[in-house]
Amino acid sequence: MVSHAHWKLARDKKVAQGFSESPEVTKHREEIRLAWDLGQAVYDRRTALGISQTELARRAGMTQPQVSKLELGGTVPTVPLLARLARAMESELNLKLVGETSQVVFTAQEHEAA
């Protein structure tokens, strides 16, 4: 298995040699990175809660294979799905996109005192 770091190093080496990617490849690479970041954020919160993929799927109205694919970065979820996931994980979703960087975190909701 090739790691993301290996791919980045290989790409950086090509860029240093004067190779440039087409705009389509650059766009696709961005989509893959965002899907990976979102999947990692779901995985991190789910495991922090100590729940299985099956339990998260039940709570979010999904199937376990859909959760697995999402966590592996195989899909970019829609905003409505992200909202369902946040509710299912009793979380707030914080998504920060700046230039070529992104930060995705599901954090525990702060319950207001009644």
Helices and strands as residue ranges (DSSP letters): H 4-16, H 23-49, H 53-60, H 64-71, H 79-88, E 91-98, E 101-108
